[in-house]
């Protein structure tokens, strides 16, 4: 939620790309929304990384959601939540051959005297069939992505 405000403050313009809506559980209205909608959200530790300490609501059991609800209620300032996003899928080489797997793409921009887009990026891959987990520390993988022609 802070990047759009920084863009407006420092550049005096509106962002052209928007962030995923983020609910700050330390804010009473956001906490109320998160607790009522956990089954549809991804809830993460504020200082977490690598897919640890989080709940993916749509992939969780009711018992897991209830347990995480208690954790968030005990320390709301330690959590944020975001809507679950749809990930793209692409043909991926797996043990059995080629199969669709969910991915997300991390493009890169280089800045020197000029700003340049890198022709490609890093693609994070959910290696398990049907999984949305792309974090390498949680069983996901990575693949180089190259743009051969534009």
N, C-alpha and C positions, 0 to 999 in steps of 0.2 A: 504493500500500500504506500510505501514511502517514495519509490522511484518516480511515479507520475508527479508527486508534489515537488520533488527535487528538480525535475525537468522544468516545471512551471516557474519555480523560484529562480533557478540559475539561468535558464535560457529564455524565460518569458514567453514560452509557447506551450501548447498542449502536446502531449505525446502522440505519436502516430501509431505506435503499437501499445496495446494495453496489457497490463498484468492480468493473471488469473485472479479473480476476486479472492481476497484473503480475509478471513475472519479472525480477529485478535481476541482470544478467549479472555484476556484481562479486561476487555470492554464488556460491561454488563449486557448490552443488547446483543452483541456478537456471541457471547457465551450462551445466552438463552437460545439463540438460533442454532448454534452448534449442538447443544444438548438435545434439542428437538429433532435434529436432522442428521445425526451421526451415521445412520445407515446409508446415506447418500454422499458422505464426505470423506476426504482423506484428512485425518487429524494427525498433526506432527508436533514433535517437541521443537520448541523455538531454537534450541541450540543443538538439535540432533543432526545426524548426517548418515549417509549410506543406507537409508531405509530402515534404520533401527528406531525403536521407540515411537512407532506410528501405527495407526489403524487405517486400513483401507475398508471403509464401511461396506460397500457392495460385496466384498469378498469375505466378510467376517460373519461369524455366527452371532446370534442374539446374545449369547453368554459373553462372547468377546467384546461386543459393543457395550454391554452393561458394565463389565469390568473396567473398560477404558473410560466410560462415563464417570465412574467413581474416581479414577486417577485424575481426570481433567478437573472435576469439581474440587478435589483436594488442593490442586495447584493450578488454577486457570491461567495465571500469568506465564506459565511454562509451555503453553500450547497455542498453536494456530490451526486453522482448518481451511481447506479449499475444496471446491467441487471436484468430483472425480472426472478426469478428462478422458475422452476417447483417444486411444493411440492408433496411429496408422499401423498397417501391417504390410509386409513385403515378403517376397520369396526369399527364403533363407536356407543355406546348406546346413542340414542336420544329419545325424547318423543314418537315418533311413532314406536320405535323398534330399529333395527340395520340398519345403513345407512353409506355409505362412507363419510368421511370428510377429508379435507386436513390437513396435520400434518407437523411439523418439530420436530426433536429429538435433545435434548441437552444432549449429553453424558458427563460424568464427569470422571476425572482422579484424583486420590489421590496420594499425594507425601509425603512420610515420609522417612524412610530408603530405601524404594523401591518405585517404581512407580507402581500403581495398577489401572487398569480400573475398574470402578464400573459396576456391572452386571445389567445394566439398565440405566435409565436416566429420564429426564423430557421431556414429549412429550407435545408440544403446539398444540392445536387443533382449527381449524376454525369451530365454532359451527354452523354457517349458511351454508346451502347447497350451494355449488359452490363457497363459499368465500375463499380467500387466506389469510384473516386476522386472524393471530394466537395470536396477542398481547392481553393479558387479559384486558388491559385498553380500548381496542377497540372492545370488544365483543367476543374475543377468550376465550379459556379455557385451562386448563392443566390437564394432567393425568400422574400418575406414570407409568413408564415402567420397567418391570422386565424381565430379561433373566433367564428362568428356567433351560435350558440345553444349553451347548455349544458344 
